[in-house]
Amino acid sequence: MSVERLRVVVIIGSIRRGRFGPTAAGWFAAHASERDDVEVDVVDLAEAWLPEVLPDVRARLPTPQPVRDLAPWLAAADAFVVVTPEYNHGFPGALKNAIDWFREEWRAKPVAFVCYGGPAGGLRAVEQLRLVFTAVGAVPIRETVSLRDHRDRFDSAGRPLDRGTTNAAATALLGQLTWWAALLRDNRAGPPPDTRCDVPPDNHPLPRGPHR
């Protein structure tokens, strides 16, 4: 009995000229493609041409063509790997714009991160992205590949100089990502549980603070 492969979409989050994102994404996609249980696609936001101005949701305007073009690629994904730099202690505006254009495409799917930067290795951008993806119903996973001083860690062909350590980090990320992807794919058909709690239980009253 054959098992359908998991579709992993790698998203290049930076659109800045001279960016390192395609190098990191190319290396990771090649490493992930060595697994026989995944199918890898790469989405470059620099080529997606998503509009920078979101519409008024009350206006019911037609969906822009670039959004319609990208939606099927995201909708068919079982998991995402977001490749992001850290700009001014945050992540690129183009990446936030891409997240905001979609909703159901992210829901109940795991998201992992390959981040890069200076001494912090892009981790501050990832901490913010975890909150954003959680807000749209995605499931950020714990494992992250962080590339500190990234331009000194890859050769001119886009291969990591320390292949053992760098590839091991990618393997650990893929192991956790595919576990979550398989679990969520099997359970995504139904509605998510309603975990809201508008009124606290009687035995757990809200703490009373000073009046201000």
Residue frames relative to the residue before (quaternion, step in Angstrom):
aa qw qx qy qz dx dy dz
M 1.0000 0.0000 0.0000 0.0000 0.00 0.00 0.00
S 0.2786 -0.7757 0.5433 0.1599 3.58 -0.65 1.09
V 0.2806 -0.7432 0.5867 0.1571 3.54 -1.12 0.74
E 0.4839 -0.6767 0.4721 0.2918 3.55 -0.85 0.98
R 0.4570 -0.7016 0.4751 0.2704 3.53 -0.85 0.96
L 0.4868 -0.6488 0.5048 0.2953 3.53 -1.20 0.62
R 0.2947 -0.7565 0.5590 0.1687 3.56 -0.90 0.90
V 0.0839 -0.7937 0.6024 -0.0081 3.55 -0.59 1.23
V 0.1474 -0.7861 0.5975 0.0576 3.56 -0.75 1.09
V 0.1989 -0.7675 0.6034 0.0855 3.55 -0.73 1.15
I 0.1463 -0.8123 0.5636 0.0334 3.58 -0.66 1.15
I 0.2607 -0.7382 0.6035 0.1512 3.57 -0.80 1.06
G 0.2477 -0.8542 0.4462 0.0997 3.57 -0.26 1.29
S 0.6857 0.4583 -0.2882 0.4865 3.60 1.18 -0.33
I 0.1621 -0.7760 0.6008 0.1028 3.56 -1.10 0.75
R 0.4017 0.7390 -0.4566 0.2898 3.58 1.29 0.18
R 0.5304 -0.6150 0.4751 0.3388 3.57 -1.11 0.67
G 0.8016 0.2523 -0.2066 0.5011 3.56 -1.04 0.80
R 0.3488 0.7764 -0.4669 0.2398 3.58 1.27 0.21
F 0.4482 -0.6772 0.5285 0.2476 3.50 -1.31 0.53
G 0.4323 0.7619 -0.4175 0.2416 3.58 1.26 -0.35
P 0.6799 0.4845 -0.3225 0.4461 3.65 0.78 -0.85
T 0.6158 0.5382 -0.3531 0.4543 3.60 1.08 -0.63
A 0.6844 0.4758 -0.2809 0.4758 3.57 0.87 -0.97
A 0.6698 0.4978 -0.3036 0.4598 3.58 0.94 -0.86
G 0.6436 0.5283 -0.3249 0.4484 3.59 0.99 -0.80
W 0.6490 0.5016 -0.3147 0.4776 3.56 0.98 -0.87
F 0.6960 0.4750 -0.3015 0.4461 3.60 0.78 -0.97
A 0.6508 0.5214 -0.3269 0.4447 3.60 0.91 -0.85
A 0.6469 0.5109 -0.3208 0.4664 3.58 1.00 -0.78
H 0.6508 0.5081 -0.3142 0.4686 3.57 0.99 -0.84
A 0.6738 0.4949 -0.3004 0.4591 3.60 0.92 -0.89
S 0.6412 0.5558 -0.3222 0.4196 3.59 1.05 -0.74
E 0.5484 0.6108 -0.3972 0.4103 3.58 1.24 -0.22
R 0.5984 0.5388 -0.3616 0.4699 3.58 1.24 -0.33
D 0.3839 -0.7405 0.5050 0.2218 3.58 -1.02 0.76
D 0.6541 0.5154 -0.3202 0.4516 3.60 1.25 0.00
V 0.7213 0.3832 -0.2567 0.5167 3.61 1.23 0.12
E 0.1986 -0.7112 0.6590 0.1434 3.50 -1.35 0.47
V 0.1822 -0.8301 0.5245 0.0508 3.58 -0.64 1.12
D 0.0343 -0.7516 0.6585 0.0173 3.53 -1.08 0.89
V 0.2347 -0.7586 0.5916 0.1394 3.57 -1.14 0.63
V 0.1085 -0.7706 0.6271 0.0344 3.55 -0.90 1.02
D 0.1515 -0.7854 0.5981 0.0502 3.56 -0.71 1.14
L 0.3678 -0.7588 0.4905 0.2199 3.59 -0.48 1.15
A 0.5695 0.5847 -0.3879 0.4282 3.58 1.18 -0.39
E 0.7268 0.3879 -0.2272 0.5192 3.59 1.21 -0.42
A 0.5535 0.6283 -0.3883 0.3849 3.59 1.27 -0.09
W 0.1763 -0.8358 0.4998 0.1433 3.61 1.19 -0.58
L 0.1684 0.7957 -0.5595 0.1596 3.57 0.89 0.91
P 0.5341 -0.6243 0.4518 0.3476 3.62 -0.98 0.75
E 0.4348 -0.7138 0.4925 0.2427 3.56 -1.08 0.75
V 0.7062 0.3883 -0.2478 0.5376 3.59 1.22 -0.35
L 0.2765 -0.7654 0.5603 0.1541 3.56 -0.67 1.11
P 0.4986 -0.6808 0.4442 0.3010 3.61 -1.02 0.71
D 0.5696 -0.5180 0.5003 0.3961 3.51 -1.36 0.19
V 0.4270 -0.7359 0.4581 0.2574 3.60 -0.56 1.11
R 0.6400 0.5309 -0.3288 0.4476 3.58 1.19 -0.43
A 0.6022 0.6110 -0.3506 0.3757 3.58 1.20 -0.41
R 0.2182 -0.8118 0.5107 0.1804 3.61 1.21 -0.48
L 0.2197 0.7859 -0.5391 0.2084 3.56 0.88 0.99
P 0.6207 -0.5380 0.3978 0.4088 3.62 -1.17 0.42
T 0.5145 -0.6332 0.4783 0.3250 3.56 -1.08 0.70
P 0.4938 -0.6671 0.4588 0.3172 3.62 -0.81 0.92
Q 0.6260 -0.5887 0.3710 0.3521 3.55 -1.09 0.77
P 0.6525 0.5073 -0.3524 0.4390 3.69 0.83 -0.76
V 0.6289 0.5168 -0.3366 0.4735 3.59 1.08 -0.66
R 0.6551 0.4998 -0.3116 0.4732 3.59 0.96 -0.83
D 0.6458 0.5318 -0.3252 0.4408 3.59 1.03 -0.73
L 0.7255 0.4415 -0.2475 0.4663 3.57 0.95 -0.86
A 0.5548 0.6689 -0.3817 0.3147 3.58 1.06 -0.72
P 0.6795 0.4879 -0.3344 0.4341 3.68 0.77 -0.81
W 0.6201 0.5408 -0.3514 0.4467 3.60 1.05 -0.68
L 0.6910 0.4557 -0.2796 0.4865 3.57 0.95 -0.83
A 0.6488 0.5372 -0.3244 0.4304 3.58 0.96 -0.84
A 0.6956 0.4793 -0.2767 0.4580 3.60 1.02 -0.76
A 0.5349 0.6511 -0.4000 0.3605 3.59 1.23 -0.26
D 0.3102 -0.7124 0.5962 0.2021 3.53 -1.24 0.60
A 0.7915 0.0190 0.0153 0.6106 3.58 1.22 -0.46
F 0.2400 -0.7647 0.5840 0.1286 3.53 -1.26 0.50
V 0.1056 -0.7276 0.6702 0.1013 3.52 -1.27 0.59
V 0.1634 -0.8044 0.5683 0.0581 3.56 -0.50 1.20
V 0.1920 -0.7659 0.6080 0.0827 3.55 -0.76 1.13
T 0.1131 0.8367 -0.5193 0.1323 3.58 -0.37 1.20
P 0.3307 -0.6899 0.5953 0.2456 3.56 -1.15 0.61
E 0.3963 -0.6512 0.5664 0.3131 3.52 -1.34 -0.16
Y 0.0473 -0.7898 0.6114 -0.0130 3.54 -0.66 1.17
N 0.8418 -0.0969 0.0462 0.5291 3.60 -0.61 1.10
H 0.6879 -0.4925 0.2500 0.4709 3.57 0.93 1.03
G 0.7177 0.3799 -0.2639 0.5205 3.61 1.15 0.42
F 0.5543 -0.5989 0.4593 0.3510 3.56 -1.31 -0.16
P 0.6771 -0.5293 0.3156 0.4022 3.62 -1.14 0.43
G 0.5561 -0.6175 0.4511 0.3254 3.54 -1.13 0.73
A 0.6078 0.5644 -0.3565 0.4301 3.59 1.07 -0.68
L 0.6369 0.5222 -0.3286 0.4622 3.57 1.08 -0.65
K 0.6413 0.5009 -0.3234 0.4829 3.59 0.97 -0.79
N 0.6247 0.5394 -0.3347 0.4548 3.58 1.00 -0.79
A 0.6668 0.5002 -0.3020 0.4625 3.58 0.95 -0.88
I 0.6321 0.5230 -0.3391 0.4604 3.58 0.97 -0.77
D 0.7091 0.4946 -0.2684 0.4249 3.57 0.87 -0.97
W 0.6085 0.5667 -0.3634 0.4201 3.61 1.13 -0.45
F 0.7710 0.2993 -0.1564 0.5399 3.59 1.18 -0.48
R 0.1540 -0.7852 0.5920 0.0960 3.55 -1.26 0.36
E 0.7589 0.3733 -0.2145 0.4885 3.58 0.41 -1.20
E 0.5909 0.5982 -0.3655 0.3993 3.58 1.11 -0.60
W 0.7012 0.4439 -0.2645 0.4912 3.61 1.17 -0.55
R 0.5620 0.6877 -0.3747 0.2662 3.56 1.07 -0.77
A 0.8707 0.0483 -0.0692 0.4845 3.52 -1.06 0.96
K 0.5643 0.5461 -0.4161 0.4585 3.57 1.03 0.84
P 0.4600 -0.6919 0.4742 0.2913 3.61 -0.96 0.77
V 0.1449 -0.7686 0.6198 0.0633 3.54 -1.15 0.75
A 0.0715 -0.7727 0.6301 0.0265 3.56 -0.91 0.98
F 0.3001 -0.7778 0.5366 0.1301 3.55 -1.24 0.44
V 0.1012 -0.7005 0.7020 0.0797 3.49 -1.22 0.80
C 0.0058 0.8344 -0.5477 0.0620 3.57 -0.36 1.22
Y 0.0824 -0.8003 0.5936 0.0207 3.53 -1.16 0.56
G 0.2208 0.7583 -0.5922 0.1599 3.52 -1.25 0.54
G 0.7461 -0.3587 0.2988 0.4747 3.54 -1.22 -0.57
P 0.8468 -0.0848 0.0677 0.5208 3.61 -0.89 -0.90
A 0.6849 0.4809 -0.2922 0.4628 3.61 1.07 -0.64
G 0.3583 -0.7879 0.4517 0.2162 3.58 1.24 -0.19
G 0.6599 -0.5392 0.3131 0.4192 3.59 1.15 0.46
L 0.4371 0.7418 -0.4386 0.2575 3.59 1.23 -0.06
R 0.6107 0.5455 -0.3705 0.4384 3.60 1.08 -0.54
A 0.6143 0.5259 -0.3467 0.4753 3.58 1.10 -0.60
V 0.6521 0.5265 -0.3137 0.4463 3.58 0.97 -0.84
E 0.6294 0.5360 -0.3508 0.4398 3.61 0.93 -0.79
Q 0.6625 0.4793 -0.3087 0.4857 3.59 1.01 -0.70
L 0.6506 0.5278 -0.3190 0.4430 3.57 0.98 -0.81
R 0.5772 0.5792 -0.3855 0.4276 3.58 1.05 -0.59
L 0.6647 0.4981 -0.3024 0.4676 3.58 0.95 -0.85
V 0.6651 0.5115 -0.3075 0.4489 3.57 0.93 -0.89
F 0.6969 0.4622 -0.2895 0.4657 3.59 0.84 -0.90
T 0.5972 0.5459 -0.3664 0.4595 3.58 1.07 -0.59
A 0.6471 0.5454 -0.3138 0.4305 3.58 1.02 -0.81
V 0.7250 0.3835 -0.2483 0.5154 3.62 1.13 -0.50
G 0.6488 -0.5853 0.3006 0.3823 3.57 1.21 0.43
A 0.4882 0.6369 -0.4540 0.3870 3.59 1.23 0.23
V 0.3738 -0.7209 0.5443 0.2104 3.57 -1.31 0.24
P 0.1914 -0.7906 0.5715 0.1079 3.62 -0.14 1.23
I 0.2727 -0.7712 0.5510 0.1652 3.58 -0.88 0.88
R 0.6482 -0.5785 0.3529 0.3472 3.55 -1.25 0.46
E 0.6761 0.5113 -0.3108 0.4299 3.59 0.84 -0.96
T 0.0131 0.7871 -0.6147 0.0493 3.56 -0.97 0.95
V 0.2732 -0.7127 0.6147 0.1987 3.55 -1.15 0.65
S 0.0521 -0.8065 0.5885 -0.0229 3.58 -0.53 1.20
L 0.1486 -0.8025 0.5768 0.0350 3.55 -0.72 1.15
R 0.1473 -0.8019 0.5762 0.0573 3.56 -0.15 1.30
D 0.8324 0.0445 -0.0685 0.5481 3.57 -1.06 0.81
H 0.0187 -0.9040 0.4271 0.0120 3.48 1.05 0.97
R 0.6699 0.5242 -0.3290 0.4101 3.60 0.90 -0.77
D 0.6618 0.4781 -0.3071 0.4889 3.57 1.25 -0.30
R 0.6622 0.5469 -0.2870 0.4242 3.58 1.26 -0.14
F 0.7273 0.3556 -0.2242 0.5425 3.61 1.28 -0.12
D 0.4286 -0.6888 0.5154 0.2760 3.55 -1.11 0.64
S 0.7367 -0.4362 0.2898 0.4278 3.57 -1.31 0.04
A 0.6643 0.4856 -0.2968 0.4845 3.59 1.23 -0.36
G 0.5614 -0.6366 0.3755 0.3723 3.59 1.29 0.11
R 0.5370 0.6031 -0.4143 0.4199 3.58 1.20 0.49
P 0.5096 -0.6517 0.4554 0.3289 3.60 -0.96 0.77
L 0.4841 -0.6675 0.4851 0.2912 3.56 -1.00 0.83
D 0.7327 0.2821 -0.1799 0.5926 3.56 1.05 -0.77
R 0.1263 -0.8560 0.4969 0.0669 3.55 0.44 1.23
G 0.6245 0.5707 -0.3550 0.3979 3.57 0.96 -0.78
T 0.7236 0.4326 -0.2494 0.4765 3.57 0.74 -1.06
T 0.6928 0.4902 -0.2893 0.4428 3.57 0.84 -0.98
N 0.6802 0.4720 -0.2932 0.4781 3.60 0.91 -0.84
A 0.6074 0.5481 -0.3553 0.4521 3.59 1.09 -0.63
A 0.6378 0.5145 -0.3262 0.4713 3.59 1.03 -0.76
A 0.6524 0.5036 -0.3127 0.4722 3.58 1.00 -0.80
T 0.6381 0.5300 -0.3243 0.4547 3.59 1.01 -0.78
A 0.6458 0.5100 -0.3178 0.4711 3.58 0.98 -0.82
L 0.6402 0.5181 -0.3228 0.4665 3.58 0.98 -0.83
L 0.6779 0.4981 -0.2961 0.4524 3.59 0.87 -0.93
G 0.6168 0.5514 -0.3508 0.4386 3.57 1.03 -0.70
Q 0.6985 0.4447 -0.2730 0.4898 3.57 0.91 -0.89
L 0.6482 0.5364 -0.3241 0.4325 3.58 0.97 -0.85
T 0.7001 0.4645 -0.2862 0.4605 3.60 0.83 -0.90
W 0.5823 0.5597 -0.3761 0.4541 3.60 1.12 -0.57
W 0.6898 0.4586 -0.2704 0.4906 3.56 0.88 -0.96
A 0.6361 0.5482 -0.3402 0.4233 3.59 0.95 -0.82
A 0.6679 0.4897 -0.2998 0.4735 3.58 0.93 -0.87
L 0.6533 0.5192 -0.3127 0.4537 3.56 0.96 -0.88
L 0.7233 0.4417 -0.2569 0.4644 3.58 0.81 -0.97
R 0.5980 0.5593 -0.3737 0.4358 3.60 1.05 -0.62
D 0.6855 0.4917 -0.2852 0.4550 3.56 0.95 -0.82
N 0.7718 0.3443 -0.1792 0.5036 3.59 1.17 -0.43
R 0.4863 0.7085 -0.4124 0.3025 3.58 1.27 0.01
A 0.5342 0.6606 -0.4087 0.3335 3.60 1.15 -0.42
G 0.7201 0.4331 -0.2507 0.4807 3.58 0.98 -0.79
P 0.6184 -0.5384 0.3989 0.4105 3.59 -1.23 0.22
P 0.5287 -0.6215 0.4544 0.3574 3.62 -1.06 0.58
P 0.5654 -0.5943 0.4296 0.3776 3.61 -1.07 0.56
D 0.4076 -0.6863 0.5455 0.2557 3.55 -1.12 0.72
T 0.0777 -0.8369 0.5418 -0.0002 3.56 -0.31 1.25
R 0.3916 0.7257 -0.4882 0.2858 3.57 1.23 0.24
C 0.0775 -0.7697 0.6327 0.0351 3.54 -1.15 0.65
D 0.1307 -0.8443 0.5169 0.0539 3.56 0.20 1.32
V 0.7730 0.2145 -0.1181 0.5852 3.58 1.09 -0.69
P 0.3829 -0.7391 0.4943 0.2507 3.63 -0.59 1.03
P 0.5737 -0.5835 0.4362 0.3743 3.62 -1.07 0.65
D 0.6366 -0.5638 0.3734 0.3709 3.55 -1.21 0.62
N 0.7107 0.4542 -0.2665 0.4664 3.56 1.05 -0.71
H 0.7245 0.3173 -0.2344 0.5652 3.59 1.31 0.09
P 0.0234 -0.8377 0.5456 0.0018 3.61 0.52 1.13
L 0.5688 -0.5804 0.4551 0.3640 3.51 -1.20 0.54
P 0.5005 -0.6467 0.4703 0.3317 3.62 -0.95 0.74
R 0.3374 -0.7375 0.5527 0.1920 3.54 -1.03 0.78
G 0.1436 -0.7993 0.5809 0.0552 3.53 -0.73 1.09
P 0.6723 -0.4711 0.3522 0.4495 3.57 -1.22 0.06
H 0.4791 -0.6459 0.5087 0.3075 3.56 -1.13 0.65
R 0.1450 -0.7942 0.5870 0.0610 3.54 -0.97 0.85
